[in-house]
């Protein structure tokens, strides 16, 4: 236990602290922006980012992953806040946490294995595109110096790591260019332009709502949607960080950890949140590997607000935009273009569909769900091919060898493969190279056997594996009518 704590918290102290500092600075404008999207005070997003990051550092299942207020979650909150207000949002946030804990208890994270690689690639690329598009409004129509500062930031973040590895390049860019802006009196959009900042710690807050079934009926649909989207984004981000760091994470623990974090933030005035792929990538690429990096990011965020709030609001937005653009470049899977040419056409379609839906709707869950469903449809179509090979044996016996999977999508082709216009024959149907999957398959076997029997044919079923035979024994009508034929 002590060895695990040491490894996850103190094996990479210096890099974790520095990477956490970079993330904290980048979290501020995003938290404010997401608060504005949701229609709440900027401090609601800032409190959420602080509380979620600090809490998840202790209870999460993936070290070095950053969780905070996110855009995907903020979009889901808009109708609730608009119609019912801030208190109902906090109630929904707490309930979101409860639902996510239940997801973790029932090990729903196992469903991650049903998300194909094509969907994962599409998710990552769509997120990179969304993060990039979110930066565009901060630079379009601004002054020439805005473009200059974005360009300088890109150069610093790209070139400096070749010469300096001791301090993360994004942190250097933020400090140096903020100082230049302040002392040179350069006029450009700064963090403070996104919204006001209050220098105070969050306080325990019980939502002022009636605790009855009517309230539950209002908040539950939003909480369920937030829980699913938050968990989906968190688990996908965890998988991406797993790949980046070459380590494993506990997905069920992460689900419960996300739930605990949302309950905490809900009772202290913050909005629901989840893992952030952009900030997680910044953290890992800046050297973060342990829980300390996440803890520092959350703690330093609040420190910056309370102690250095007057300086934080003067950080130029073009600098943070430049950093996020580099994150987008690093996050986007550039091998996708090769993937589109070399991968099976169905996988390429799944990947593109995921990207298009996510970018069009700004909803990660819709894109991922669509991608999974499309993959399932293509998979079913692929394995629904079944062969029925006819062989004439001695003594007027005909054998049909079945090759392929017999289930709801292949039963029509299975039945159509037989010629029932024969009389007084001995028919053998051999399932040695097939498997019976469902009731539809058993129904198809029934149909074939009973049709042959109508013409006084003797039908023998053989070669069923143990599971197929068990299903046929339980469900088949022909078997009950004439058990000796099986």
N, C-alpha and C positions, 0 to 999 in steps of 0.2 A: 504493500500500500504506500509506504513512504517512498519507495523507489519510483512508483508511478507518479506520485505528486511531484517529486524532484524532476522527473523526465518531462512532464507536461507543463510545469510552471517555471523551472529554474535552469533548464539545460541550454537556454538561448537568450539569456537575460538582456544583454546589450542590444541585440538585433530586434528583440521583441519590443523593447521600450521605444526604440527609434521608429520602427514600423508602426507601432501603435500611435505615435505622435502624428505621423503622416495621415493615418486614417482619421484621427480625431479632427484634424483641420479640414479634411475633405468631407466629413460627415455634417459639418455645420450648415453649409449652404444647401445640401440635399435635404436635411431634416426640415429646414425652413421651407424649402420649395414643396416638399411633400405635405407639409401642414397646410400650405396655401391651396394645394390641389384638393385636399380633404375638406377645406372650408373651416379650419379651426385656427386658433392662435398659434403663431410660430413656436411658442414655448412648449406646446403639446407634442410636437414632433421632436424637439430637442430633449425634453424630459424622457420621451420614449426611447430615443437613441441611447441616452445615458443609462437608463435603467435596464434596458434589454441587453446591452453589451456587457454591463457589469454582472448581471444575473447569469447570462448564458456562459460567461467565462467559468463559472463554478459548476453549473448543472448541465451544460451542453455535452453532446457526444463527439464533437469535432473540434479539437484544438486549432487555434489560428483562424477560425472562421468568424467573420464579423456579422453580427445580427443587430438590426436597428429598425427605425421607421423606413418603409420602402414605398416606392411609387405604385407597385402592383397592389399593395394593400390599401393605399390611400384612395385609389380609384374606386374600390369597392365601398368605401365609406361615404362617398359623396351623397348618395340619396338619403342615407340614414341621418347624417348631420343636417342636411338641408331641411328635412321634414320634421325631425324630432329633437335635434340639438346635441350639444356636447355631452350631457349626462348620459344619454342613451348610447353614445359612442363608447364611453367608458364601461358601461354595463356590457355592451357587446364585446369589448376587448377582454373583459374578465371571462365571459362565457366562451370566447374563442380559446382562451388558455385551457379551460376545463375540457373542452372537446379535444384539443390537441394532446392533452395528457391521456385521455381515454384512447386516442389513436395509438399512442405509444404503448399503453398497457396491453392493448389487443394486437400489438406488433404489426400495425398496418404498413410499417416501413418495408415489409417484405414485398409489397406491391411494386417496389422500385425495380425488381428484376424483370417486370413486364414492360419496362420502358426501353424500347430498342435503341441501338446506337444512333441510328439515323435521326431519331427524335431528340436525343441528347445533343447531337451536332447542331440541329436546327434551333434548339433552345438556346445554346450558347451564342450562336451567330445572331439570332433575333435579339437577344439581350444586349449584345455589343452594339447592334444597330440602334436599339431604343436609347441606350445610354448616350450614344453619339447625337441622336436627334434631340435629346433633352438639353444638350449643350448649345445647339444652334441658336435658340432665341437669345442667349446671353451675348452673342457676338454679332449677329446680323443687325445692320442698321446702326451699329455703334461707331465710335471714332476710329481713326486710323491707328491710334496708339493701342486700341484694343487688339487689333490684328497683330500688331508688332509684339505685344506682350504674349499673345498666344504662341506666336512663332518662336520667341525667345524661350518660353517655357518648354516647348517641344524639343528644342535643341538641347537645353539643359538636361531634361529627363532622358533623352536618347543618348547623348554623348558623354555626359559626366560619369556615369557608372563605369566607363572604360578606364577612367583615371582615378576615381574615388569610390571605394567600396565601403568605407567606414561609416558614412552617413548617407541615408537614402536621398537620391537626387531630387525627388519631389519635395522633401522637406527643405532642402537648400533653395529650391526654386521659390517656394512660398516665402521663406524668410528674407531672402535677398531682394526679390522683386517687390515685396510689400514695403520693405525699407526704402527702396528706390522711389516707389510711388509716393510715400509719405513725405520724404525729404525733398523730392523734386516738385511736389505739389501737382502731380499729373492728375487730370480730371478723367475718371473712368468709373464704370459701374463697380461697386464693391459689395461685399457680403451683406452689409447693413442695409443695402437697397432692397433686399428681398423681404425684409420684415423686422420689426422691433425685437430687441432682446432684453429680457428681465434678469437682473443679477440676483437670482434667488434659487434655493434648492427646492426640489419638489416636496410636497407635503401629503400626508395621508388624506385621501379624499374618497368618501363614500358617495357614489352617484345619487343625486336627488331625484329618484324615480319611484313610482309605486311598485312594490315587490309583489306582483301577482301574475296570473297566467296571461293576461292581456299584454303586459310588458314582455313576457317571455315570447309570446307569439310575434311581437314586433322585432325583437333583437335576434331571435334564433336563426332565421334565414341568413341574416348578415353574418352572424358568428360562424355558422357552418361554412359559408363561402370563404370567409377570412381564414378559417382553420385549414381548409383544404388547400387554398392558394398558398398560404404561408408555409404549410408543411411541404407542399410540392416544391416550391422554390428553395426551401431550406435543404431538403434531401438531395435535390439535383445539384445545388451548390456544394453540398458536402461531398458528393461524388466527384465533382470537378476538382475540389481541393485535394481529395484523396489522390487523384491522378497526378496533380501538380507536385505533391509532396512525396508521392510514393509510399503513403501510409494508409491505414485503414481507420474507419470511424464507426462508432456505435449508432446506427440510424434510429433505433427505437429509443435510445437514451436521448438522442437529439430531439426526437418528437416530444418526449416528455419535458425536456429542457425548454423547448420553445414555448410549451404550454405554461410552465412555471413563470417564465420571463414575461409572458403576456398578462398573466394574473397580477404579477407585481406592478407592471407599468399601468394596468387598468386602475389599480387602487391608489396610484400616486399621480394621476392626472395625465397619463400618456396614452397615445394611440397604439393600436396593435401593430406589430412588426414581425419581421422574419429575417432570415439570412440574406445578405446582399452579395451578389456575385461580383459586382464591380469593386466594392470595398474589400472583399475577401481576396480578390486578385491583387489589388494594391498592397494589401498586407503581406501576402505570400511573396510577391515580387520584390517587396522592400526588405525581405528577410525574416518576416514573422513566421514562427513555427509552433509556438506554445500558447497556452491559455493566457499567459501574461500579456501578450500583444492585444488580445481582445479586451482584457481588463483595463489596460492602460488607455486604449482608445476611448472607452466609455468614461473612465475617471478623468482623463485629460480634457475630454469634451466639456464636462461640467466645470472643470477648473478654468478652462479658457473662457467660458461664458461668465463665470462669477468674478474671477480675478482679472482677467485680461480682456473682458468684453469690449472695452473701448478700442483695443488694438485689433481684435478679431473682426469687428465690423468693417475694418479698413483693408482687409485682405482683398486684393483685386480679383474680381470674378474671372478675368481672362487667364489668370494663373491657374485657378482651379479647373477651368475649362480645358486648358492645355494638358493638365495632368489626366483628366478624365478621357480626353481624346487618345492619349497614349495607352490608357487602360483598355479602351475599345480596340485599338490596334493589336494589343497583346492578347485580348480575349478572343477576338474573332479567329475562327479556325480557317486560316488561309488555304489549307490543303483541301478545303471543301470544293474548290473549283476542280481539282483533280478527282475528288470523290464523285462529283457529278458525272464525270466522263467514265470512270472505271467501275463504279458500284452498279449493282443491278438496278434496272430502271425503276422498279417499285420503291427501292430504298431512296433513290434520288428524288422521286415524287414526294415521298413522306417527309424528307428533310426540307424540301422547298415549301411544302404545304405548311409545315410547322412554322417556318420563318415568316411566311406571308400572313398567316392568321395572327401570330403574335404581334407583328409590326402593325397590322391593320387595326387590331382591337386594343393594343397595349395591354393585353391580358395574357400572361404566361400560361395560365391554366387552360384556357381555350385552345391555344396552339398545341400544347402537350397532349391534351385529351384527344384532339382531332388527329394528331399524329399517331397516337397509340391505336385509336379506332381504325384508322386507315391501314396501319401495319397489320392489324388483326384481320381486316378484310382481305388484304393481299395474301396473307399467310393461309387463310382458309381457302381462298381460290387456288392457291398453289398445291395444297395437299388434298384438295377435293377430287383429284383425278384418280379414278379407280379403273382397273382392268379386269375384265372377265374373260378368261381364256378357255375355250371349249375344246375338249379332247374326247374322241370316240374310243372307248375301251372295248374289250371283248364281250361277248354275250349280250350285245345290244345296250350296253351301259354307257351313259354319257357323263363325263366329269367336267365340272366347271371350276377352274382354279382362280381364286380371287386374290388380286394383288392391289394393295393400297389401303387407305383408311376409310372405313365405312362409318359415316356419321351424317348429320342432317344435310350437309351440303353435297354429299356424293350419292345419296340414296336414289335420286332420280336416274342417274346414269347407270347405277347398279341394276335397278329393275328393268330398264330399257334394254339391257344387254342380253336378256334371256328371250328365247323363242318358246312360247307356251303352247304352240300348235303341234304337240306330240302326244301320243297315247300309249299307255301300257309300257312305259320305259322305266328303266332304273336310273335315277338321277343322283349324282353325288356332287355336293357343293363343298369344295375344300377351302377352308379359311386359314391354312397354314401360313400364308404370307399376307395376312390381313389382321385387322383388329376392329372389334365392334365397340363403338364409343358411347352410344346413347340410345334412348328409346326410339328415336327416328330410325336408327339402324336396325334395331330389333323388329320394328314395324315393317321395314322393307324386306327383311328375311321372311317374316310371316307371309307377306304378300306373295313372294315368289313361291314358297313352299305350298301354300294353299291353292294357288293357281295351277300348279303342276298336279296337285292331288285331284282337282276337279276333273282332270282328264285321265284319272286312274293311274297316275305315275307314282312310283315309289321314290321318296326323296330321303336322302341321307345327308346330314350335316356333319362334317368332320373337320379336324384341325384347329378348332377354337382353342385359344389360350385360356388359362384359368379364369382371368377376369372377364373375358368375353363370354365364356361358357356360363359363368355365374349369372351374368346379366341376362343371357338368353333363357336360362332355366327359370329365372324369376318373372320375366316379362312376356316371353313368347306365347302366343295363342296356339300355334301349331304343336308346340311341345306338350302342352296340356291336353290337346286333343288326341295326340298319338305319340306318347313319349318314346316309343321304340324307334321312331324315325331319327332320333338325334344320336 
